[in-house]
Amino acid sequence: MLAMLLEGDPAESGGRIDLSTGECRPAFTDELGPGFEAEEDDDPERWLYVPAVGSRAGYRDMELFIEEVEDAALADRLRIAIGGRGAFRRFKDVLAGDERSWSPYHRFRDERQRGRTRAWLAEEGDCPHVTFLVEPSSGSNPSGPV
């Protein structure tokens, strides 16, 4: 959700993140009225403003993904798709027609978004807690959070 707030349209998006829970609230929820307000909403120690910086990084993700596509015909169709307005929709439409690339693109994009989000949080002075789960093994180490 935080990545979506960060990469939204600067004219319409943005929001804030609750630093104590990680809850993200799009800016428009502030305009919804009762039920979306809390006394703590103005606490600067709790809430961090999240600016919407636009889709440039997401567009760059598409360009970088195309460079990794081994199928030359698919890469050409994707390059054509990202030209002009509606690039994201056309790109996804082309990918939807190629099952082999749909999941790899989403993994690629999601990892890059997570990286940008972590970098933004670090720039803001917040370091998210990350829990790694260890798979059970035949060794004597227990599984669970590390």
Contacts in CASP RR format, 6 or more apart in sequence:
PFRMAT RR
TARGET T0000
AUTHOR 0000-0000-0000
METHOD contacts of the structure
MODEL  1
MLAMLLEGDPAESGGRIDLSTGECRPAFTDELGPGFEAEEDDDPERWLYV
PAVGSRAGYRDMELFIEEVEDAALADRLRIAIGGRGAFRRFKDVLAGDER
SWSPYHRFRDERQRGRTRAWLAEEGDCPHVTFLVEPSSGSNPSGPV
1 24 0 8 1.000
2 17 0 8 1.000
2 22 0 8 1.000
2 24 0 8 1.000
2 50 0 8 1.000
2 117 0 8 1.000
2 121 0 8 1.000
3 113 0 8 1.000
3 114 0 8 1.000
3 116 0 8 1.000
3 117 0 8 1.000
5 13 0 8 1.000
5 14 0 8 1.000
5 15 0 8 1.000
5 17 0 8 1.000
5 24 0 8 1.000
5 26 0 8 1.000
5 50 0 8 1.000
5 52 0 8 1.000
6 14 0 8 1.000
6 50 0 8 1.000
6 51 0 8 1.000
6 52 0 8 1.000
6 53 0 8 1.000
6 116 0 8 1.000
6 117 0 8 1.000
6 120 0 8 1.000
7 52 0 8 1.000
7 53 0 8 1.000
7 54 0 8 1.000
7 55 0 8 1.000
7 57 0 8 1.000
7 58 0 8 1.000
7 113 0 8 1.000
7 116 0 8 1.000
8 14 0 8 1.000
8 52 0 8 1.000
8 53 0 8 1.000
8 54 0 8 1.000
8 55 0 8 1.000
9 52 0 8 1.000
9 54 0 8 1.000
9 55 0 8 1.000
10 51 0 8 1.000
10 52 0 8 1.000
10 53 0 8 1.000
10 54 0 8 1.000
12 52 0 8 1.000
13 26 0 8 1.000
13 27 0 8 1.000
13 52 0 8 1.000
13 54 0 8 1.000
14 26 0 8 1.000
14 27 0 8 1.000
14 50 0 8 1.000
14 51 0 8 1.000
14 52 0 8 1.000
15 24 0 8 1.000
15 25 0 8 1.000
15 26 0 8 1.000
15 27 0 8 1.000
15 30 0 8 1.000
15 49 0 8 1.000
15 50 0 8 1.000
15 52 0 8 1.000
16 24 0 8 1.000
16 25 0 8 1.000
16 27 0 8 1.000
16 47 0 8 1.000
16 48 0 8 1.000
16 49 0 8 1.000
16 50 0 8 1.000
17 23 0 8 1.000
17 24 0 8 1.000
17 25 0 8 1.000
17 47 0 8 1.000
17 48 0 8 1.000
17 50 0 8 1.000
18 24 0 8 1.000
18 25 0 8 1.000
18 46 0 8 1.000
18 47 0 8 1.000
19 45 0 8 1.000
19 46 0 8 1.000
19 47 0 8 1.000
19 48 0 8 1.000
19 126 0 8 1.000
20 46 0 8 1.000
24 50 0 8 1.000
25 36 0 8 1.000
29 36 0 8 1.000
30 36 0 8 1.000
30 37 0 8 1.000
30 41 0 8 1.000
40 46 0 8 1.000
40 47 0 8 1.000
41 47 0 8 1.000
48 124 0 8 1.000
48 126 0 8 1.000
55 88 0 8 1.000
57 112 0 8 1.000
57 113 0 8 1.000
57 116 0 8 1.000
58 109 0 8 1.000
58 112 0 8 1.000
58 113 0 8 1.000
59 82 0 8 1.000
59 87 0 8 1.000
59 88 0 8 1.000
61 108 0 8 1.000
61 109 0 8 1.000
61 112 0 8 1.000
61 113 0 8 1.000
62 78 0 8 1.000
62 82 0 8 1.000
62 87 0 8 1.000
62 88 0 8 1.000
62 91 0 8 1.000
63 82 0 8 1.000
64 108 0 8 1.000
64 112 0 8 1.000
65 78 0 8 1.000
65 105 0 8 1.000
65 108 0 8 1.000
65 109 0 8 1.000
66 75 0 8 1.000
66 78 0 8 1.000
66 79 0 8 1.000
66 82 0 8 1.000
68 108 0 8 1.000
69 75 0 8 1.000
69 78 0 8 1.000
69 101 0 8 1.000
71 98 0 8 1.000
71 100 0 8 1.000
71 101 0 8 1.000
74 94 0 8 1.000
74 98 0 8 1.000
74 101 0 8 1.000
77 94 0 8 1.000
78 91 0 8 1.000
78 94 0 8 1.000
78 95 0 8 1.000
81 87 0 8 1.000
81 90 0 8 1.000
81 91 0 8 1.000
81 93 0 8 1.000
81 94 0 8 1.000
82 90 0 8 1.000
82 91 0 8 1.000
83 90 0 8 1.000
95 101 0 8 1.000
95 102 0 8 1.000
95 105 0 8 1.000
96 102 0 8 1.000
118 128 0 8 1.000
121 127 0 8 1.000
121 128 0 8 1.000
131 145 0 8 1.000
131 146 0 8 1.000
132 145 0 8 1.000
132 146 0 8 1.000
133 143 0 8 1.000
133 144 0 8 1.000
133 145 0 8 1.000
133 146 0 8 1.000
134 141 0 8 1.000
134 143 0 8 1.000
134 144 0 8 1.000
134 146 0 8 1.000
135 143 0 8 1.000
136 143 0 8 1.000
137 143 0 8 1.000
END
